Amino acid sequence: MAMNISDKKAQKQLGKVIRDKRKALGYSQEAFASECGVHRTYMGAVERGERNISIMNIIRISNRLDILPSQLLSDSDL
Amino acid sequence: MAMNISDKKAQKQLGKVIRDKRKALGYSQEAFASECGVHRTYMGAVERGERNISIMNIIRISNRLDILPSQLLSDSDL
């Protein structure tokens, strides 16, 4: 079960899934960032896999995507 | 599916599960912190739910617990 994954790869997988799910819900990046209570530039960096996102932001984003945090990670192959 | 959970509660749930699983594997907190490449005092704070842990540390800790990050969150009711 142990994973051997580089930092950037994990962040990129997570960011891509967040972007895909955000778009599927019809949110612009700016509107979604606002809903999550984070800055648009931060959300852009998250979606590009450039941020080591914290559990509290994972929870905030998951809430707005209407999925559990564990599901967001599972969908990101994490 | 959306969660309404305070910051501290989520961190405490996650910290408790990390502590329980770490102990179940027979690691001291110090040895486990060393295995994960973090400081003992940081791991203590994580287990007490005092840290907003990042995805990369969630991955490191999950690896050492031999579970997927998504499973660690799921076991923490997140």
Backbone of each chain as nested JSON, in Angstrom:
{
  "chains": [
    {"id": "A", "residues": [
      {"number": 1, "name": "MET", "atoms": {"N": [0.824, -1.201, 0.0], "CA": [0.0, 0.0, 0.0], "C": [0.862, 1.256, 0.0]}},
      {"number": 2, "name": "ALA", "atoms": {"N": [2.091, 1.166, 0.479], "CA": [2.925, 2.367, 0.592], "C": [3.142, 2.983, -0.778]}},
      {"number": 3, "name": "MET", "atoms": {"N": [3.178, 4.279, -0.807], "CA": [3.358, 4.979, -2.062], "C": [4.775, 5.52, -2.13]}},
      {"number": 4, "name": "ASN", "atoms": {"N": [5.263, 5.591, -3.335], "CA": [6.559, 6.218, -3.542], "C": [6.336, 7.285, -4.592]}},
      {"number": 5, "name": "ILE", "atoms": {"N": [6.101, 8.472, -4.133], "CA": [5.61, 9.501, -5.023], "C": [6.343, 10.807, -4.725]}},
      {"number": 6, "name": "SER", "atoms": {"N": [6.731, 11.485, -5.778], "CA": [7.452, 12.739, -5.554], "C": [6.47, 13.823, -5.132]}},
      {"number": 7, "name": "ASP", "atoms": {"N": [6.989, 14.819, -4.455], "CA": [6.16, 15.92, -3.976], "C": [5.361, 16.53, -5.114]}},
      {"number": 8, "name": "LYS", "atoms": {"N": [6.041, 16.887, -6.173], "CA": [5.375, 17.583, -7.269], "C": [4.299, 16.724, -7.908]}},
      {"number": 9, "name": "LYS", "atoms": {"N": [4.568, 15.437, -8.047], "CA": [3.589, 14.579, -8.704], "C": [2.288, 14.517, -7.9]}},
      {"number": 10, "name": "ALA", "atoms": {"N": [2.396, 14.342, -6.605], "CA": [1.202, 14.281, -5.751], "C": [0.424, 15.583, -5.831]}},
      {"number": 11, "name": "GLN", "atoms": {"N": [1.129, 16.688, -5.74], "CA": [0.47, 17.989, -5.79], "C": [-0.197, 18.214, -7.143]}},
      {"number": 12, "name": "LYS", "atoms": {"N": [0.462, 17.757, -8.209], "CA": [-0.114, 17.931, -9.549], "C": [-1.36, 17.079, -9.735]}},
      {"number": 13, "name": "GLN", "atoms": {"N": [-1.326, 15.83, -9.219], "CA": [-2.505, 14.965, -9.322], "C": [-3.691, 15.611, -8.605]}},
      {"number": 14, "name": "LEU", "atoms": {"N": [-3.426, 16.08, -7.397], "CA": [-4.495, 16.689, -6.598], "C": [-5.019, 17.952, -7.279]}},
      {"number": 15, "name": "GLY", "atoms": {"N": [-4.111, 18.775, -7.769], "CA": [-4.515, 20.024, -8.418], "C": [-5.359, 19.788, -9.662]}},
      {"number": 16, "name": "LYS", "atoms": {"N": [-4.981, 18.763, -10.427], "CA": [-5.728, 18.465, -11.644], "C": [-7.161, 18.02, -11.323]}},
      {"number": 17, "name": "VAL", "atoms": {"N": [-7.293, 17.196, -10.294], "CA": [-8.626, 16.717, -9.919], "C": [-9.479, 17.869, -9.386]}},
      {"number": 18, "name": "ILE", "atoms": {"N": [-8.865, 18.745, -8.597], "CA": [-9.603, 19.913, -8.093], "C": [-10.088, 20.755, -9.276]}},
      {"number": 19, "name": "ARG", "atoms": {"N": [-9.197, 21.001, -10.233], "CA": [-9.574, 21.808, -11.405], "C": [-10.72, 21.148, -12.179]}},
      {"number": 20, "name": "ASP", "atoms": {"N": [-10.573, 19.849, -12.45], "CA": [-11.602, 19.141, -13.219], "C": [-12.953, 19.188, -12.512]}},
      {"number": 21, "name": "LYS", "atoms": {"N": [-12.958, 18.956, -11.204], "CA": [-14.224, 18.927, -10.459], "C": [-14.814, 20.334, -10.342]}},
      {"number": 22, "name": "ARG", "atoms": {"N": [-13.951, 21.308, -10.157], "CA": [-14.412, 22.702, -10.084], "C": [-15.092, 23.093, -11.399]}},
      {"number": 23, "name": "LYS", "atoms": {"N": [-14.452, 22.754, -12.513], "CA": [-15.028, 23.076, -13.828], "C": [-16.327, 22.322, -14.062]}},
      {"number": 24, "name": "ALA", "atoms": {"N": [-16.352, 21.06, -13.636], "CA": [-17.562, 20.247, -13.831], "C": [-18.757, 20.85, -13.103]}},
      {"number": 25, "name": "LEU", "atoms": {"N": [-18.484, 21.582, -12.024], "CA": [-19.566, 22.232, -11.272], "C": [-19.896, 23.607, -11.844]}},
      {"number": 26, "name": "GLY", "atoms": {"N": [-19.141, 24.026, -12.877], "CA": [-19.443, 25.28, -13.548], "C": [-18.891, 26.523, -12.877]}},
      {"number": 27, "name": "TYR", "atoms": {"N": [-17.975, 26.331, -11.931], "CA": [-17.351, 27.47, -11.267], "C": [-16.197, 28.023, -12.101]}},
      {"number": 28, "name": "SER", "atoms": {"N": [-16.094, 29.353, -12.164], "CA": [-14.836, 29.959, -12.607], "C": [-13.842, 29.775, -11.459]}},
      {"number": 29, "name": "GLN", "atoms": {"N": [-12.554, 29.881, -11.794], "CA": [-11.543, 29.735, -10.74], "C": [-11.735, 30.824, -9.676]}},
      {"number": 30, "name": "GLU", "atoms": {"N": [-12.042, 32.03, -10.139], "CA": [-12.202, 33.149, -9.206], "C": [-13.401, 32.933, -8.278]}},
      {"number": 31, "name": "ALA", "atoms": {"N": [-14.522, 32.5, -8.849], "CA": [-15.722, 32.271, -8.035], "C": [-15.487, 31.134, -7.045]}},
      {"number": 32, "name": "PHE", "atoms": {"N": [-14.806, 30.091, -7.509], "CA": [-14.552, 28.952, -6.637], "C": [-13.612, 29.337, -5.496]}},
      {"number": 33, "name": "ALA", "atoms": {"N": [-12.568, 30.081, -5.818], "CA": [-11.645, 30.55, -4.777], "C": [-12.41, 31.348, -3.731]}},
      {"number": 34, "name": "SER", "atoms": {"N": [-13.273, 32.226, -4.198], "CA": [-14.056, 33.052, -3.281], "C": [-14.942, 32.182, -2.381]}},
      {"number": 35, "name": "GLU", "atoms": {"N": [-15.584, 31.177, -2.965], "CA": [-16.433, 30.255, -2.19], "C": [-15.627, 29.515, -1.12]}},
      {"number": 36, "name": "CYS", "atoms": {"N": [-14.384, 29.212, -1.453], "CA": [-13.524, 28.464, -0.522], "C": [-12.844, 29.387, 0.488]}},
      {"number": 37, "name": "GLY", "atoms": {"N": [-12.954, 30.683, 0.277], "CA": [-12.325, 31.626, 1.202], "C": [-10.826, 31.742, 1.016]}},
      {"number": 38, "name": "VAL", "atoms": {"N": [-10.36, 31.472, -0.205], "CA": [-8.924, 31.637, -0.491], "C": [-8.781, 32.601, -1.683]}},
      {"number": 39, "name": "HIS", "atoms": {"N": [-7.584, 33.091, -1.882], "CA": [-7.343, 34.043, -2.969], "C": [-7.27, 33.306, -4.308]}},
      {"number": 40, "name": "ARG", "atoms": {"N": [-7.714, 34.006, -5.351], "CA": [-7.691, 33.438, -6.699], "C": [-6.297, 32.96, -7.118]}},
      {"number": 41, "name": "THR", "atoms": {"N": [-5.289, 33.72, -6.771], "CA": [-3.926, 33.322, -7.168], "C": [-3.472, 32.059, -6.416]}},
      {"number": 42, "name": "TYR", "atoms": {"N": [-3.936, 31.926, -5.175], "CA": [-3.616, 30.706, -4.416], "C": [-4.295, 29.506, -5.082]}},
      {"number": 43, "name": "MET", "atoms": {"N": [-5.576, 29.656, -5.431], "CA": [-6.294, 28.546, -6.074], "C": [-5.642, 28.168, -7.406]}},
      {"number": 44, "name": "GLY", "atoms": {"N": [-5.178, 29.168, -8.146], "CA": [-4.48, 28.884, -9.397], "C": [-3.237, 28.038, -9.153]}},
      {"number": 45, "name": "ALA", "atoms": {"N": [-2.486, 28.394, -8.125], "CA": [-1.266, 27.651, -7.798], "C": [-1.597, 26.238, -7.319]}},
      {"number": 46, "name": "VAL", "atoms": {"N": [-2.68, 26.096, -6.559], "CA": [-3.125, 24.765, -6.116], "C": [-3.455, 23.904, -7.337]}},
      {"number": 47, "name": "GLU", "atoms": {"N": [-4.206, 24.459, -8.258], "CA": [-4.633, 23.691, -9.435], "C": [-3.451, 23.32, -10.334]}},
      {"number": 48, "name": "ARG", "atoms": {"N": [-2.422, 24.147, -10.326], "CA": [-1.221, 23.834, -11.107], "C": [-0.272, 22.899, -10.358]}},
      {"number": 49, "name": "GLY", "atoms": {"N": [-0.624, 22.525, -9.137], "CA": [0.204, 21.602, -8.365], "C": [1.431, 22.245, -7.759]}},
      {"number": 50, "name": "GLU", "atoms": {"N": [1.337, 23.546, -7.545], "CA": [2.496, 24.281, -7.027], "C": [2.439, 24.503, -5.521]}},
      {"number": 51, "name": "ARG", "atoms": {"N": [1.358, 24.055, -4.875], "CA": [1.206, 24.299, -3.444], "C": [1.083, 23.004, -2.667]}},
      {"number": 52, "name": "ASN", "atoms": {"N": [1.741, 23.013, -1.52], "CA": [1.648, 21.905, -0.577], "C": [0.448, 22.19, 0.326]}},
      {"number": 53, "name": "ILE", "atoms": {"N": [-0.715, 21.899, -0.191], "CA": [-1.979, 22.307, 0.419], "C": [-2.195, 21.657, 1.796]}},
      {"number": 54, "name": "SER", "atoms": {"N": [-2.771, 22.407, 2.71], "CA": [-2.984, 21.912, 4.075], "C": [-4.31, 21.166, 4.19]}},
      {"number": 55, "name": "ILE", "atoms": {"N": [-4.414, 20.382, 5.248], "CA": [-5.639, 19.599, 5.468], "C": [-6.862, 20.512, 5.586]}},
      {"number": 56, "name": "MET", "atoms": {"N": [-6.718, 21.666, 6.209], "CA": [-7.89, 22.532, 6.344], "C": [-8.34, 23.075, 4.984]}},
      {"number": 57, "name": "ASN", "atoms": {"N": [-7.386, 23.367, 4.097], "CA": [-7.797, 23.803, 2.761], "C": [-8.333, 22.639, 1.928]}},
      {"number": 58, "name": "ILE", "atoms": {"N": [-7.789, 21.443, 2.152], "CA": [-8.361, 20.263, 1.495], "C": [-9.825, 20.095, 1.915]}},
      {"number": 59, "name": "ILE", "atoms": {"N": [-10.093, 20.307, 3.199], "CA": [-11.471, 20.18, 3.707], "C": [-12.361, 21.279, 3.117]}},
      {"number": 60, "name": "ARG", "atoms": {"N": [-11.863, 22.508, 3.095], "CA": [-12.669, 23.615, 2.537], "C": [-13.011, 23.357, 1.065]}},
      {"number": 61, "name": "ILE", "atoms": {"N": [-11.997, 22.946, 0.309], "CA": [-12.205, 22.704, -1.119], "C": [-13.15, 21.521, -1.336]}},
      {"number": 62, "name": "SER", "atoms": {"N": [-12.951, 20.449, -0.571], "CA": [-13.822, 19.272, -0.692], "C": [-15.267, 19.636, -0.394]}},
      {"number": 63, "name": "ASN", "atoms": {"N": [-15.455, 20.445, 0.65], "CA": [-16.818, 20.872, 0.991], "C": [-17.494, 21.537, -0.195]}},
      {"number": 64, "name": "ARG", "atoms": {"N": [-16.762, 22.445, -0.854], "CA": [-17.339, 23.184, -1.978], "C": [-17.536, 22.302, -3.193]}},
      {"number": 65, "name": "LEU", "atoms": {"N": [-16.76, 21.22, -3.274], "CA": [-16.925, 20.26, -4.379], "C": [-17.975, 19.207, -4.026]}},
      {"number": 66, "name": "ASP", "atoms": {"N": [-18.496, 19.292, -2.804], "CA": [-19.526, 18.369, -2.318], "C": [-19.048, 16.916, -2.3]}},
      {"number": 67, "name": "ILE", "atoms": {"N": [-17.807, 16.727, -1.937], "CA": [-17.274, 15.373, -1.734], "C": [-16.497, 15.358, -0.41]}},
      {"number": 68, "name": "LEU", "atoms": {"N": [-16.25, 14.17, 0.096], "CA": [-15.437, 14.051, 1.308], "C": [-13.967, 14.273, 0.951]}},
      {"number": 69, "name": "PRO", "atoms": {"N": [-13.185, 14.805, 1.906], "CA": [-11.741, 14.942, 1.692], "C": [-11.088, 13.615, 1.289]}},
      {"number": 70, "name": "SER", "atoms": {"N": [-11.496, 12.522, 1.92], "CA": [-10.922, 11.216, 1.575], "C": [-11.234, 10.851, 0.126]}},
      {"number": 71, "name": "GLN", "atoms": {"N": [-12.409, 11.254, -0.347], "CA": [-12.765, 10.978, -1.743], "C": [-11.938, 11.82, -2.703]}},
      {"number": 72, "name": "LEU", "atoms": {"N": [-11.696, 13.079, -2.327], "CA": [-10.851, 13.932, -3.178], "C": [-9.461, 13.31, -3.329]}},
      {"number": 73, "name": "LEU", "atoms": {"N": [-8.901, 12.805, -2.226], "CA": [-7.587, 12.173, -2.311], "C": [-7.647, 10.872, -3.097]}},
      {"number": 74, "name": "SER", "atoms": {"N": [-8.682, 10.104, -2.866], "CA": [-8.836, 8.836, -3.581], "C": [-8.955, 9.083, -5.087]}},
      {"number": 75, "name": "ASP", "atoms": {"N": [-9.735, 10.079, -5.46], "CA": [-9.894, 10.402, -6.879], "C": [-8.587, 10.927, -7.495]}},
      {"number": 76, "name": "SER", "atoms": {"N": [-7.685, 11.395, -6.635], "CA": [-6.378, 11.888, -7.085], "C": [-5.311, 10.789, -7.03]}},
      {"number": 77, "name": "ASP", "atoms": {"N": [-5.753, 9.557, -6.796], "CA": [-4.84, 8.416, -6.658], "C": [-3.869, 8.595, -5.505]}},
      {"number": 78, "name": "LEU", "atoms": {"N": [-4.346, 9.219, -4.434], "CA": [-3.514, 9.409, -3.236], "C": [-4.13, 8.639, -2.068]}}
    ]},
    {"id": "B", "residues": [
      {"number": 1, "name": "MET", "atoms": {"N": [-22.988, 15.313, 1.377], "CA": [-21.615, 14.865, 1.604], "C": [-20.783, 15.971, 2.243]}},
      {"number": 2, "name": "ALA", "atoms": {"N": [-21.193, 17.221, 2.063], "CA": [-20.384, 18.323, 2.588], "C": [-20.265, 18.214, 4.103]}},
      {"number": 3, "name": "MET", "atoms": {"N": [-19.122, 18.588, 4.585], "CA": [-18.872, 18.51, 6.011], "C": [-18.921, 19.908, 6.601]}},
      {"number": 4, "name": "ASN", "atoms": {"N": [-19.344, 19.963, 7.844], "CA": [-19.307, 21.227, 8.564], "C": [-18.521, 20.947, 9.825]}},
      {"number": 5, "name": "ILE", "atoms": {"N": [-17.257, 21.218, 9.765], "CA": [-16.36, 20.735, 10.81], "C": [-15.395, 21.849, 11.171]}},
      {"number": 6, "name": "SER", "atoms": {"N": [-15.201, 22.043, 12.46], "CA": [-14.27, 23.095, 12.877], "C": [-12.842, 22.657, 12.61]}},
      {"number": 7, "name": "ASP", "atoms": {"N": [-11.97, 23.627, 12.456], "CA": [-10.565, 23.342, 12.201], "C": [-10.001, 22.386, 13.244]}},
      {"number": 8, "name": "LYS", "atoms": {"N": [-10.188, 22.726, 14.486], "CA": [-9.584, 21.938, 15.56], "C": [-10.11, 20.513, 15.575]}},
      {"number": 9, "name": "LYS", "atoms": {"N": [-11.402, 20.347, 15.299], "CA": [-11.979, 19.012, 15.364], "C": [-11.357, 18.104, 14.296]}},
      {"number": 10, "name": "ALA", "atoms": {"N": [-11.239, 18.604, 13.087], "CA": [-10.654, 17.802, 12.008], "C": [-9.208, 17.426, 12.345]}},
      {"number": 11, "name": "GLN", "atoms": {"N": [-8.46, 18.401, 12.821], "CA": [-7.057, 18.143, 13.155], "C": [-6.946, 17.137, 14.292]}},
      {"number": 12, "name": "LYS", "atoms": {"N": [-7.857, 17.233, 15.255], "CA": [-7.818, 16.308, 16.391], "C": [-8.169, 14.889, 15.962]}},
      {"number": 13, "name": "GLN", "atoms": {"N": [-9.176, 14.759, 15.071], "CA": [-9.543, 13.432, 14.576], "C": [-8.363, 12.789, 13.859]}},
      {"number": 14, "name": "LEU", "atoms": {"N": [-7.728, 13.573, 12.994], "CA": [-6.607, 13.061, 12.226], "C": [-5.436, 12.695, 13.147]}},
      {"number": 15, "name": "GLY", "atoms": {"N": [-5.146, 13.566, 14.102], "CA": [-4.042, 13.316, 15.026], "C": [-4.25, 12.067, 15.857]}},
      {"number": 16, "name": "LYS", "atoms": {"N": [-5.49, 11.861, 16.289], "CA": [-5.787, 10.682, 17.12], "C": [-5.582, 9.397, 16.323]}},
      {"number": 17, "name": "VAL", "atoms": {"N": [-6.026, 9.413, 15.066], "CA": [-5.881, 8.212, 14.226], "C": [-4.402, 7.946, 13.933]}},
      {"number": 18, "name": "ILE", "atoms": {"N": [-3.652, 9.005, 13.671], "CA": [-2.206, 8.83, 13.447], "C": [-1.56, 8.225, 14.69]}},
      {"number": 19, "name": "ARG", "atoms": {"N": [-1.891, 8.766, 15.857], "CA": [-1.316, 8.235, 17.109], "C": [-1.678, 6.766, 17.298]}},
      {"number": 20, "name": "ASP", "atoms": {"N": [-2.963, 6.436, 17.121], "CA": [-3.418, 5.052, 17.332], "C": [-2.709, 4.092, 16.374]}},
      {"number": 21, "name": "LYS", "atoms": {"N": [-2.6, 4.483, 15.112], "CA": [-1.982, 3.596, 14.122], "C": [-0.467, 3.491, 14.349]}},
      {"number": 22, "name": "ARG", "atoms": {"N": [0.146, 4.598, 14.734], "CA": [1.581, 4.598, 15.037], "C": [1.865, 3.64, 16.206]}},
      {"number": 23, "name": "LYS", "atoms": {"N": [1.04, 3.73, 17.249], "CA": [1.222, 2.849, 18.406], "C": [0.967, 1.391, 18.035]}},
      {"number": 24, "name": "ALA", "atoms": {"N": [-0.05, 1.169, 17.211], "CA": [-0.389, -0.203, 16.819], "C": [0.76, -0.871, 16.067]}},
      {"number": 25, "name": "LEU", "atoms": {"N": [1.588, -0.037, 15.412], "CA": [2.741, -0.581, 14.695], "C": [3.968, -0.691, 15.608]}},
      {"number": 26, "name": "GLY", "atoms": {"N": [3.819, -0.265, 16.87], "CA": [4.898, -0.428, 17.839], "C": [5.979, 0.64, 17.775]}},
      {"number": 27, "name": "TYR", "atoms": {"N": [5.68, 1.749, 17.097], "CA": [6.65, 2.848, 17.034], "C": [6.525, 3.747, 18.273]}},
      {"number": 28, "name": "SER", "atoms": {"N": [7.658, 4.175, 18.823], "CA": [7.639, 5.312, 19.743], "C": [7.379, 6.552, 18.891]}},
      {"number": 29, "name": "GLN", "atoms": {"N": [6.929, 7.617, 19.539], "CA": [6.683, 8.849, 18.78], "C": [7.984, 9.346, 18.154]}},
      {"number": 30, "name": "GLU", "atoms": {"N": [9.073, 9.231, 18.897], "CA": [10.363, 9.719, 18.407], "C": [10.836, 8.904, 17.195]}},
      {"number": 31, "name": "ALA", "atoms": {"N": [10.733, 7.592, 17.288], "CA": [11.165, 6.732, 16.177], "C": [10.294, 6.982, 14.944]}},
      {"number": 32, "name": "PHE", "atoms": {"N": [8.993, 7.149, 15.171], "CA": [8.08, 7.362, 14.044], "C": [8.357, 8.706, 13.368]}},
      {"number": 33, "name": "ALA", "atoms": {"N": [8.571, 9.733, 14.176], "CA": [8.9, 11.048, 13.624], "C": [10.155, 10.948, 12.764]}},
      {"number": 34, "name": "SER", "atoms": {"N": [11.145, 10.258, 13.272], "CA": [12.406, 10.081, 12.546], "C": [12.169, 9.367, 11.215]}},
      {"number": 35, "name": "GLU", "atoms": {"N": [11.355, 8.313, 11.24], "CA": [11.025, 7.564, 10.015], "C": [10.332, 8.465, 8.981]}},
      {"number": 36, "name": "CYS", "atoms": {"N": [9.511, 9.378, 9.489], "CA": [8.756, 10.263, 8.59], "C": [9.573, 11.477, 8.163]}},
      {"number": 37, "name": "GLY", "atoms": {"N": [10.743, 11.665, 8.777], "CA": [11.581, 12.798, 8.416], "C": [11.085, 14.117, 8.988]}},
      {"number": 38, "name": "VAL", "atoms": {"N": [10.374, 14.034, 10.111], "CA": [9.936, 15.264, 10.779], "C": [10.452, 15.255, 12.22]}},
      {"number": 39, "name": "HIS", "atoms": {"N": [10.399, 16.403, 12.883], "CA": [10.899, 16.497, 14.249], "C": [9.883, 15.906, 15.229]}},
      {"number": 40, "name": "ARG", "atoms": {"N": [10.415, 15.331, 16.291], "CA": [9.571, 14.723, 17.333], "C": [8.53, 15.709, 17.882]}},
      {"number": 41, "name": "THR", "atoms": {"N": [8.94, 16.945, 18.076], "CA": [7.987, 17.916, 18.633], "C": [6.874, 18.24, 17.633]}},
      {"number": 42, "name": "TYR", "atoms": {"N": [7.219, 18.215, 16.337], "CA": [6.194, 18.424, 15.307], "C": [5.199, 17.265, 15.329]}},
      {"number": 43, "name": "MET", "atoms": {"N": [5.726, 16.033, 15.402], "CA": [4.834, 14.871, 15.419], "C": [3.939, 14.9, 16.648]}},
      {"number": 44, "name": "GLY", "atoms": {"N": [4.479, 15.325, 17.782], "CA": [3.659, 15.435, 18.99], "C": [2.507, 16.4, 18.773]}},
      {"number": 45, "name": "ALA", "atoms": {"N": [2.81, 17.529, 18.152], "CA": [1.769, 18.538, 17.893], "C": [0.742, 18.014, 16.9]}},
      {"number": 46, "name": "VAL", "atoms": {"N": [1.19, 17.266, 15.885], "CA": [0.257, 16.661, 14.918], "C": [-0.688, 15.709, 15.651]}},
      {"number": 47, "name": "GLU", "atoms": {"N": [-0.134, 14.861, 16.502], "CA": [-0.964, 13.863, 17.192], "C": [-1.941, 14.517, 18.173]}},
      {"number": 48, "name": "ARG", "atoms": {"N": [-1.579, 15.685, 18.688], "CA": [-2.493, 16.399, 19.593], "C": [-3.499, 17.249, 18.818]}},
      {"number": 49, "name": "GLY", "atoms": {"N": [-3.397, 17.238, 17.497], "CA": [-4.348, 17.998, 16.677], "C": [-4.068, 19.478, 16.643]}},
      {"number": 50, "name": "GLU", "atoms": {"N": [-2.817, 19.836, 16.877], "CA": [-2.455, 21.259, 16.952], "C": [-1.871, 21.788, 15.648]}},
      {"number": 51, "name": "ARG", "atoms": {"N": [-1.712, 20.918, 14.647], "CA": [-1.1, 21.353, 13.395], "C": [-2.02, 21.154, 12.202]}},
      {"number": 52, "name": "ASN", "atoms": {"N": [-1.98, 22.135, 11.333], "CA": [-2.714, 22.08, 10.073], "C": [-1.786, 21.401, 9.049]}},
      {"number": 53, "name": "ILE", "atoms": {"N": [-1.746, 20.096, 9.14], "CA": [-0.764, 19.273, 8.422], "C": [-0.942, 19.385, 6.9]}},
      {"number": 54, "name": "SER", "atoms": {"N": [0.164, 19.38, 6.188], "CA": [0.128, 19.525, 4.725], "C": [-0.036, 18.174, 4.039]}},
      {"number": 55, "name": "ILE", "atoms": {"N": [-0.447, 18.235, 2.778], "CA": [-0.633, 16.993, 2.012], "C": [0.659, 16.19, 1.93]}},
      {"number": 56, "name": "MET", "atoms": {"N": [1.802, 16.856, 1.805], "CA": [3.037, 16.085, 1.699], "C": [3.358, 15.361, 3.006]}},
      {"number": 57, "name": "ASN", "atoms": {"N": [3.057, 15.987, 4.145], "CA": [3.273, 15.278, 5.405], "C": [2.213, 14.198, 5.621]}},
      {"number": 58, "name": "ILE", "atoms": {"N": [1.012, 14.427, 5.14], "CA": [-0.012, 13.37, 5.189], "C": [0.475, 12.156, 4.385]}},
      {"number": 59, "name": "ILE", "atoms": {"N": [1.077, 12.409, 3.225], "CA": [1.593, 11.314, 2.396], "C": [2.758, 10.611, 3.093]}},
      {"number": 60, "name": "ARG", "atoms": {"N": [3.687, 11.383, 3.651], "CA": [4.832, 10.767, 4.351], "C": [4.374, 9.883, 5.505]}},
      {"number": 61, "name": "ILE", "atoms": {"N": [3.448, 10.418, 6.291], "CA": [2.964, 9.671, 7.456], "C": [2.19, 8.43, 7.007]}},
      {"number": 62, "name": "SER", "atoms": {"N": [1.347, 8.58, 5.999], "CA": [0.578, 7.433, 5.494], "C": [1.504, 6.332, 4.991]}},
      {"number": 63, "name": "ASN", "atoms": {"N": [2.556, 6.752, 4.281], "CA": [3.523, 5.77, 3.778], "C": [4.077, 4.929, 4.921]}},
      {"number": 64, "name": "ARG", "atoms": {"N": [4.456, 5.599, 6.005], "CA": [5.052, 4.897, 7.144], "C": [4.041, 4.053, 7.894]}},
      {"number": 65, "name": "LEU", "atoms": {"N": [2.774, 4.426, 7.783], "CA": [1.703, 3.642, 8.407], "C": [1.225, 2.536, 7.468]}},
      {"number": 66, "name": "ASP", "atoms": {"N": [1.794, 2.51, 6.259], "CA": [1.46, 1.503, 5.246], "C": [-0.006, 1.547, 4.84]}},
      {"number": 67, "name": "ILE", "atoms": {"N": [-0.549, 2.746, 4.753], "CA": [-1.908, 2.927, 4.234], "C": [-1.878, 4.07, 3.222]}},
      {"number": 68, "name": "LEU", "atoms": {"N": [-2.918, 4.145, 2.421], "CA": [-3.034, 5.255, 1.477], "C": [-3.463, 6.521, 2.222]}},
      {"number": 69, "name": "PRO", "atoms": {"N": [-3.032, 7.684, 1.743], "CA": [-3.492, 8.945, 2.344], "C": [-5.021, 9.034, 2.406]}},
      {"number": 70, "name": "SER", "atoms": {"N": [-5.694, 8.596, 1.347], "CA": [-7.172, 8.631, 1.346], "C": [-7.742, 7.754, 2.456]}},
      {"number": 71, "name": "GLN", "atoms": {"N": [-7.062, 6.63, 2.745], "CA": [-7.517, 5.743, 3.821], "C": [-7.299, 6.393, 5.19]}},
      {"number": 72, "name": "LEU", "atoms": {"N": [-6.175, 7.09, 5.344], "CA": [-5.914, 7.791, 6.613], "C": [-7.02, 8.809, 6.883]}},
      {"number": 73, "name": "LEU", "atoms": {"N": [-7.415, 9.548, 5.858], "CA": [-8.487, 10.544, 6.031], "C": [-9.822, 9.856, 6.28]}},
      {"number": 74, "name": "SER", "atoms": {"N": [-10.081, 8.792, 5.529], "CA": [-11.329, 8.067, 5.708], "C": [-11.433, 7.507, 7.134]}},
      {"number": 75, "name": "ASP", "atoms": {"N": [-10.346, 6.945, 7.633], "CA": [-10.337, 6.406, 8.997], "C": [-10.5, 7.508, 10.043]}},
      {"number": 76, "name": "SER", "atoms": {"N": [-10.201, 8.746, 9.636], "CA": [-10.345, 9.896, 10.535], "C": [-11.708, 10.584, 10.361]}},
      {"number": 77, "name": "ASP", "atoms": {"N": [-12.597, 9.919, 9.615], "CA": [-13.928, 10.477, 9.325], "C": [-13.853, 11.797, 8.589]}},
      {"number": 78, "name": "LEU", "atoms": {"N": [-12.852, 11.9, 7.714], "CA": [-12.692, 13.127, 6.923], "C": [-12.89, 12.793, 5.439]}}
    ]}
  ]
}
